Amino acid sequence: MISKFLSKLKSILFKSAVSPETPLKKEKKAAKSGKTKTKTKTKVVNSKKNIETLTKLPGVGAKSAKALYEAGFKTTKAVIAADEKDLLAVSGVGINLIKKLKKLK
C-alpha cells in the first residue's frame, strides 16, 4: 500500500519535470504560441491607437491619456460620459481638465 502511494507520488512529482511529448504535441504548442504573439501585438497596437485618440481631447496629454486608458476609459466617448468623481480618481487628471471636458458635453 505504501509502495503504491510512493510510486504515485513519484509519478506526480516527476511528471511535471519531465513530460514526454510527441512531435505532434510540440507542433500544436508552437502553433498556439504563434497565435498568442500576434494577439499581443495587435493589443499593443490597438492600445497605442486608443491612447492617441484620447490625446485629441482638449487638455489631455500623453501621460494623462495613458492613465485614462489604464483606468478603463478606452474611448473619447467614455471619457466625456464619465462621472467627475471617476475621472478625478485617475492620476494626472485634475479639476481643470474636467472643466474642459464638461464643455464637450
Chimera marker file (.cmm) of the C-alpha trace (Angstrom):
<marker_set name="trace">
<marker id="1" x="0.000" y="0.000" z="0.000" r="1" g="1" b="0" radius="0.5"/>
<marker id="2" x="2.782" y="2.401" z="0.899" r="1" g="1" b="0" radius="0.5"/>
<marker id="3" x="4.716" y="1.427" z="-2.200" r="1" g="1" b="0" radius="0.5"/>
<marker id="4" x="1.695" y="2.258" z="-4.395" r="1" g="1" b="0" radius="0.5"/>
<marker id="5" x="1.387" y="5.630" z="-2.698" r="1" g="1" b="0" radius="0.5"/>
<marker id="6" x="5.083" y="6.354" z="-3.182" r="1" g="1" b="0" radius="0.5"/>
<marker id="7" x="5.021" y="5.324" z="-6.808" r="1" g="1" b="0" radius="0.5"/>
<marker id="8" x="2.026" y="7.589" z="-7.480" r="1" g="1" b="0" radius="0.5"/>
<marker id="9" x="3.726" y="10.427" z="-5.649" r="1" g="1" b="0" radius="0.5"/>
<marker id="10" x="6.887" y="9.948" z="-7.709" r="1" g="1" b="0" radius="0.5"/>
<marker id="11" x="4.907" y="9.895" z="-10.925" r="1" g="1" b="0" radius="0.5"/>
<marker id="12" x="3.129" y="13.126" z="-9.985" r="1" g="1" b="0" radius="0.5"/>
<marker id="13" x="6.261" y="14.924" z="-8.846" r="1" g="1" b="0" radius="0.5"/>
<marker id="14" x="8.468" y="13.886" z="-11.729" r="1" g="1" b="0" radius="0.5"/>
<marker id="15" x="5.804" y="14.074" z="-14.396" r="1" g="1" b="0" radius="0.5"/>
<marker id="16" x="5.886" y="17.871" z="-14.422" r="1" g="1" b="0" radius="0.5"/>
<marker id="17" x="9.684" y="17.967" z="-14.530" r="1" g="1" b="0" radius="0.5"/>
<marker id="18" x="9.998" y="15.598" z="-17.499" r="1" g="1" b="0" radius="0.5"/>
<marker id="19" x="6.968" y="15.400" z="-19.706" r="1" g="1" b="0" radius="0.5"/>
<marker id="20" x="7.346" y="13.113" z="-22.689" r="1" g="1" b="0" radius="0.5"/>
<marker id="21" x="5.875" y="14.872" z="-25.691" r="1" g="1" b="0" radius="0.5"/>
<marker id="22" x="5.303" y="13.576" z="-29.131" r="1" g="1" b="0" radius="0.5"/>
<marker id="23" x="6.386" y="15.730" z="-32.082" r="1" g="1" b="0" radius="0.5"/>
<marker id="24" x="2.725" y="16.347" z="-32.891" r="1" g="1" b="0" radius="0.5"/>
<marker id="25" x="2.094" y="17.893" z="-29.476" r="1" g="1" b="0" radius="0.5"/>
<marker id="26" x="5.142" y="20.128" z="-29.876" r="1" g="1" b="0" radius="0.5"/>
<marker id="27" x="3.858" y="21.376" z="-33.238" r="1" g="1" b="0" radius="0.5"/>
<marker id="28" x="0.447" y="22.177" z="-31.761" r="1" g="1" b="0" radius="0.5"/>
<marker id="29" x="2.050" y="24.102" z="-28.908" r="1" g="1" b="0" radius="0.5"/>
<marker id="30" x="4.244" y="26.021" z="-31.356" r="1" g="1" b="0" radius="0.5"/>
<marker id="31" x="1.194" y="26.907" z="-33.432" r="1" g="1" b="0" radius="0.5"/>
<marker id="32" x="-0.686" y="28.100" z="-30.363" r="1" g="1" b="0" radius="0.5"/>
<marker id="33" x="2.214" y="30.208" z="-29.158" r="1" g="1" b="0" radius="0.5"/>
<marker id="34" x="2.409" y="31.874" z="-32.567" r="1" g="1" b="0" radius="0.5"/>
<marker id="35" x="-1.223" y="32.889" z="-32.309" r="1" g="1" b="0" radius="0.5"/>
<marker id="36" x="-0.787" y="34.486" z="-28.903" r="1" g="1" b="0" radius="0.5"/>
<marker id="37" x="2.130" y="36.551" z="-30.127" r="1" g="1" b="0" radius="0.5"/>
<marker id="38" x="0.029" y="38.117" z="-32.868" r="1" g="1" b="0" radius="0.5"/>
<marker id="39" x="-2.777" y="38.795" z="-30.403" r="1" g="1" b="0" radius="0.5"/>
<marker id="40" x="-0.451" y="40.642" z="-28.056" r="1" g="1" b="0" radius="0.5"/>
<marker id="41" x="0.967" y="42.645" z="-30.950" r="1" g="1" b="0" radius="0.5"/>
<marker id="42" x="-2.497" y="43.721" z="-32.041" r="1" g="1" b="0" radius="0.5"/>
<marker id="43" x="-3.426" y="44.573" z="-28.459" r="1" g="1" b="0" radius="0.5"/>
<marker id="44" x="-0.351" y="46.793" z="-28.174" r="1" g="1" b="0" radius="0.5"/>
<marker id="45" x="-1.129" y="48.473" z="-31.488" r="1" g="1" b="0" radius="0.5"/>
<marker id="46" x="-4.787" y="48.979" z="-30.530" r="1" g="1" b="0" radius="0.5"/>
<marker id="47" x="-3.876" y="50.404" z="-27.144" r="1" g="1" b="0" radius="0.5"/>
<marker id="48" x="-1.463" y="52.849" z="-28.762" r="1" g="1" b="0" radius="0.5"/>
<marker id="49" x="-4.147" y="53.944" z="-31.207" r="1" g="1" b="0" radius="0.5"/>
<marker id="50" x="-6.671" y="54.366" z="-28.408" r="1" g="1" b="0" radius="0.5"/>
<marker id="51" x="-4.215" y="56.401" z="-26.359" r="1" g="1" b="0" radius="0.5"/>
<marker id="52" x="-3.508" y="58.592" z="-29.392" r="1" g="1" b="0" radius="0.5"/>
<marker id="53" x="-7.230" y="59.240" z="-29.859" r="1" g="1" b="0" radius="0.5"/>
<marker id="54" x="-7.540" y="60.204" z="-26.199" r="1" g="1" b="0" radius="0.5"/>
<marker id="55" x="-4.848" y="62.853" z="-26.681" r="1" g="1" b="0" radius="0.5"/>
<marker id="56" x="-7.176" y="64.579" z="-29.149" r="1" g="1" b="0" radius="0.5"/>
<marker id="57" x="-9.360" y="65.638" z="-26.236" r="1" g="1" b="0" radius="0.5"/>
<marker id="58" x="-8.651" y="69.197" z="-25.080" r="1" g="1" b="0" radius="0.5"/>
<marker id="59" x="-6.244" y="69.282" z="-22.160" r="1" g="1" b="0" radius="0.5"/>
<marker id="60" x="-5.288" y="65.616" z="-22.402" r="1" g="1" b="0" radius="0.5"/>
<marker id="61" x="-1.631" y="64.927" z="-22.990" r="1" g="1" b="0" radius="0.5"/>
<marker id="62" x="0.229" y="61.683" z="-23.499" r="1" g="1" b="0" radius="0.5"/>
<marker id="63" x="0.631" y="60.905" z="-19.795" r="1" g="1" b="0" radius="0.5"/>
<marker id="64" x="-2.942" y="61.617" z="-18.820" r="1" g="1" b="0" radius="0.5"/>
<marker id="65" x="-4.203" y="59.740" z="-21.902" r="1" g="1" b="0" radius="0.5"/>
<marker id="66" x="-2.231" y="56.675" z="-20.855" r="1" g="1" b="0" radius="0.5"/>
<marker id="67" x="-3.530" y="56.985" z="-17.293" r="1" g="1" b="0" radius="0.5"/>
<marker id="68" x="-7.107" y="57.293" z="-18.549" r="1" g="1" b="0" radius="0.5"/>
<marker id="69" x="-6.667" y="54.250" z="-20.792" r="1" g="1" b="0" radius="0.5"/>
<marker id="70" x="-5.229" y="52.170" z="-17.965" r="1" g="1" b="0" radius="0.5"/>
<marker id="71" x="-8.108" y="53.267" z="-15.713" r="1" g="1" b="0" radius="0.5"/>
<marker id="72" x="-10.581" y="51.777" z="-18.177" r="1" g="1" b="0" radius="0.5"/>
<marker id="73" x="-11.563" y="54.766" z="-20.306" r="1" g="1" b="0" radius="0.5"/>
<marker id="74" x="-10.784" y="53.312" z="-23.734" r="1" g="1" b="0" radius="0.5"/>
<marker id="75" x="-12.596" y="55.830" z="-25.953" r="1" g="1" b="0" radius="0.5"/>
<marker id="76" x="-13.151" y="59.562" z="-26.023" r="1" g="1" b="0" radius="0.5"/>
<marker id="77" x="-16.892" y="58.978" z="-25.598" r="1" g="1" b="0" radius="0.5"/>
<marker id="78" x="-16.221" y="57.040" z="-22.409" r="1" g="1" b="0" radius="0.5"/>
<marker id="79" x="-14.137" y="59.889" z="-21.024" r="1" g="1" b="0" radius="0.5"/>
<marker id="80" x="-16.716" y="62.528" z="-21.917" r="1" g="1" b="0" radius="0.5"/>
<marker id="81" x="-19.593" y="60.482" z="-20.469" r="1" g="1" b="0" radius="0.5"/>
<marker id="82" x="-17.718" y="59.571" z="-17.279" r="1" g="1" b="0" radius="0.5"/>
<marker id="83" x="-18.633" y="60.892" z="-13.865" r="1" g="1" b="0" radius="0.5"/>
<marker id="84" x="-16.420" y="63.626" z="-12.406" r="1" g="1" b="0" radius="0.5"/>
<marker id="85" x="-15.533" y="61.516" z="-9.368" r="1" g="1" b="0" radius="0.5"/>
<marker id="86" x="-14.367" y="58.657" z="-11.554" r="1" g="1" b="0" radius="0.5"/>
<marker id="87" x="-12.163" y="60.970" z="-13.592" r="1" g="1" b="0" radius="0.5"/>
<marker id="88" x="-10.676" y="62.603" z="-10.512" r="1" g="1" b="0" radius="0.5"/>
<marker id="89" x="-9.643" y="59.163" z="-9.265" r="1" g="1" b="0" radius="0.5"/>
<marker id="90" x="-7.281" y="58.850" z="-12.244" r="1" g="1" b="0" radius="0.5"/>
<marker id="91" x="-3.784" y="60.148" z="-11.595" r="1" g="1" b="0" radius="0.5"/>
<marker id="92" x="-2.903" y="63.080" z="-13.808" r="1" g="1" b="0" radius="0.5"/>
<marker id="93" x="-6.498" y="64.278" z="-14.122" r="1" g="1" b="0" radius="0.5"/>
<marker id="94" x="-7.371" y="67.472" z="-12.330" r="1" g="1" b="0" radius="0.5"/>
<marker id="95" x="-10.300" y="69.803" z="-11.977" r="1" g="1" b="0" radius="0.5"/>
<marker id="96" x="-9.172" y="71.963" z="-14.903" r="1" g="1" b="0" radius="0.5"/>
<marker id="97" x="-9.270" y="69.009" z="-17.263" r="1" g="1" b="0" radius="0.5"/>
<marker id="98" x="-12.730" y="68.091" z="-16.032" r="1" g="1" b="0" radius="0.5"/>
<marker id="99" x="-13.930" y="71.630" z="-16.689" r="1" g="1" b="0" radius="0.5"/>
<marker id="100" x="-12.644" y="71.367" z="-20.271" r="1" g="1" b="0" radius="0.5"/>
<marker id="101" x="-14.349" y="68.025" z="-20.737" r="1" g="1" b="0" radius="0.5"/>
<marker id="102" x="-17.653" y="69.404" z="-19.393" r="1" g="1" b="0" radius="0.5"/>
<marker id="103" x="-17.698" y="71.892" z="-22.236" r="1" g="1" b="0" radius="0.5"/>
<marker id="104" x="-17.711" y="69.000" z="-24.715" r="1" g="1" b="0" radius="0.5"/>
<marker id="105" x="-20.952" y="67.505" z="-23.340" r="1" g="1" b="0" radius="0.5"/>
<link id1="1" id2="2" r="1" g="1" b="0" radius="0.2"/>
<link id1="2" id2="3" r="1" g="1" b="0" radius="0.2"/>
<link id1="3" id2="4" r="1" g="1" b="0" radius="0.2"/>
<link id1="4" id2="5" r="1" g="1" b="0" radius="0.2"/>
<link id1="5" id2="6" r="1" g="1" b="0" radius="0.2"/>
<link id1="6" id2="7" r="1" g="1" b="0" radius="0.2"/>
<link id1="7" id2="8" r="1" g="1" b="0" radius="0.2"/>
<link id1="8" id2="9" r="1" g="1" b="0" radius="0.2"/>
<link id1="9" id2="10" r="1" g="1" b="0" radius="0.2"/>
<link id1="10" id2="11" r="1" g="1" b="0" radius="0.2"/>
<link id1="11" id2="12" r="1" g="1" b="0" radius="0.2"/>
<link id1="12" id2="13" r="1" g="1" b="0" radius="0.2"/>
<link id1="13" id2="14" r="1" g="1" b="0" radius="0.2"/>
<link id1="14" id2="15" r="1" g="1" b="0" radius="0.2"/>
<link id1="15" id2="16" r="1" g="1" b="0" radius="0.2"/>
<link id1="16" id2="17" r="1" g="1" b="0" radius="0.2"/>
<link id1="17" id2="18" r="1" g="1" b="0" radius="0.2"/>
<link id1="18" id2="19" r="1" g="1" b="0" radius="0.2"/>
<link id1="19" id2="20" r="1" g="1" b="0" radius="0.2"/>
<link id1="20" id2="21" r="1" g="1" b="0" radius="0.2"/>
<link id1="21" id2="22" r="1" g="1" b="0" radius="0.2"/>
<link id1="22" id2="23" r="1" g="1" b="0" radius="0.2"/>
<link id1="23" id2="24" r="1" g="1" b="0" radius="0.2"/>
<link id1="24" id2="25" r="1" g="1" b="0" radius="0.2"/>
<link id1="25" id2="26" r="1" g="1" b="0" radius="0.2"/>
<link id1="26" id2="27" r="1" g="1" b="0" radius="0.2"/>
<link id1="27" id2="28" r="1" g="1" b="0" radius="0.2"/>
<link id1="28" id2="29" r="1" g="1" b="0" radius="0.2"/>
<link id1="29" id2="30" r="1" g="1" b="0" radius="0.2"/>
<link id1="30" id2="31" r="1" g="1" b="0" radius="0.2"/>
<link id1="31" id2="32" r="1" g="1" b="0" radius="0.2"/>
<link id1="32" id2="33" r="1" g="1" b="0" radius="0.2"/>
<link id1="33" id2="34" r="1" g="1" b="0" radius="0.2"/>
<link id1="34" id2="35" r="1" g="1" b="0" radius="0.2"/>
<link id1="35" id2="36" r="1" g="1" b="0" radius="0.2"/>
<link id1="36" id2="37" r="1" g="1" b="0" radius="0.2"/>
<link id1="37" id2="38" r="1" g="1" b="0" radius="0.2"/>
<link id1="38" id2="39" r="1" g="1" b="0" radius="0.2"/>
<link id1="39" id2="40" r="1" g="1" b="0" radius="0.2"/>
<link id1="40" id2="41" r="1" g="1" b="0" radius="0.2"/>
<link id1="41" id2="42" r="1" g="1" b="0" radius="0.2"/>
<link id1="42" id2="43" r="1" g="1" b="0" radius="0.2"/>
<link id1="43" id2="44" r="1" g="1" b="0" radius="0.2"/>
<link id1="44" id2="45" r="1" g="1" b="0" radius="0.2"/>
<link id1="45" id2="46" r="1" g="1" b="0" radius="0.2"/>
<link id1="46" id2="47" r="1" g="1" b="0" radius="0.2"/>
<link id1="47" id2="48" r="1" g="1" b="0" radius="0.2"/>
<link id1="48" id2="49" r="1" g="1" b="0" radius="0.2"/>
<link id1="49" id2="50" r="1" g="1" b="0" radius="0.2"/>
<link id1="50" id2="51" r="1" g="1" b="0" radius="0.2"/>
<link id1="51" id2="52" r="1" g="1" b="0" radius="0.2"/>
<link id1="52" id2="53" r="1" g="1" b="0" radius="0.2"/>
<link id1="53" id2="54" r="1" g="1" b="0" radius="0.2"/>
<link id1="54" id2="55" r="1" g="1" b="0" radius="0.2"/>
<link id1="55" id2="56" r="1" g="1" b="0" radius="0.2"/>
<link id1="56" id2="57" r="1" g="1" b="0" radius="0.2"/>
<link id1="57" id2="58" r="1" g="1" b="0" radius="0.2"/>
<link id1="58" id2="59" r="1" g="1" b="0" radius="0.2"/>
<link id1="59" id2="60" r="1" g="1" b="0" radius="0.2"/>
<link id1="60" id2="61" r="1" g="1" b="0" radius="0.2"/>
<link id1="61" id2="62" r="1" g="1" b="0" radius="0.2"/>
<link id1="62" id2="63" r="1" g="1" b="0" radius="0.2"/>
<link id1="63" id2="64" r="1" g="1" b="0" radius="0.2"/>
<link id1="64" id2="65" r="1" g="1" b="0" radius="0.2"/>
<link id1="65" id2="66" r="1" g="1" b="0" radius="0.2"/>
<link id1="66" id2="67" r="1" g="1" b="0" radius="0.2"/>
<link id1="67" id2="68" r="1" g="1" b="0" radius="0.2"/>
<link id1="68" id2="69" r="1" g="1" b="0" radius="0.2"/>
<link id1="69" id2="70" r="1" g="1" b="0" radius="0.2"/>
<link id1="70" id2="71" r="1" g="1" b="0" radius="0.2"/>
<link id1="71" id2="72" r="1" g="1" b="0" radius="0.2"/>
<link id1="72" id2="73" r="1" g="1" b="0" radius="0.2"/>
<link id1="73" id2="74" r="1" g="1" b="0" radius="0.2"/>
<link id1="74" id2="75" r="1" g="1" b="0" radius="0.2"/>
<link id1="75" id2="76" r="1" g="1" b="0" radius="0.2"/>
<link id1="76" id2="77" r="1" g="1" b="0" radius="0.2"/>
<link id1="77" id2="78" r="1" g="1" b="0" radius="0.2"/>
<link id1="78" id2="79" r="1" g="1" b="0" radius="0.2"/>
<link id1="79" id2="80" r="1" g="1" b="0" radius="0.2"/>
<link id1="80" id2="81" r="1" g="1" b="0" radius="0.2"/>
<link id1="81" id2="82" r="1" g="1" b="0" radius="0.2"/>
<link id1="82" id2="83" r="1" g="1" b="0" radius="0.2"/>
<link id1="83" id2="84" r="1" g="1" b="0" radius="0.2"/>
<link id1="84" id2="85" r="1" g="1" b="0" radius="0.2"/>
<link id1="85" id2="86" r="1" g="1" b="0" radius="0.2"/>
<link id1="86" id2="87" r="1" g="1" b="0" radius="0.2"/>
<link id1="87" id2="88" r="1" g="1" b="0" radius="0.2"/>
<link id1="88" id2="89" r="1" g="1" b="0" radius="0.2"/>
<link id1="89" id2="90" r="1" g="1" b="0" radius="0.2"/>
<link id1="90" id2="91" r="1" g="1" b="0" radius="0.2"/>
<link id1="91" id2="92" r="1" g="1" b="0" radius="0.2"/>
<link id1="92" id2="93" r="1" g="1" b="0" radius="0.2"/>
<link id1="93" id2="94" r="1" g="1" b="0" radius="0.2"/>
<link id1="94" id2="95" r="1" g="1" b="0" radius="0.2"/>
<link id1="95" id2="96" r="1" g="1" b="0" radius="0.2"/>
<link id1="96" id2="97" r="1" g="1" b="0" radius="0.2"/>
<link id1="97" id2="98" r="1" g="1" b="0" radius="0.2"/>
<link id1="98" id2="99" r="1" g="1" b="0" radius="0.2"/>
<link id1="99" id2="100" r="1" g="1" b="0" radius="0.2"/>
<link id1="100" id2="101" r="1" g="1" b="0" radius="0.2"/>
<link id1="101" id2="102" r="1" g="1" b="0" radius="0.2"/>
<link id1="102" id2="103" r="1" g="1" b="0" radius="0.2"/>
<link id1="103" id2="104" r="1" g="1" b="0" radius="0.2"/>
<link id1="104" id2="105" r="1" g="1" b="0" radius="0.2"/>
</marker_set>
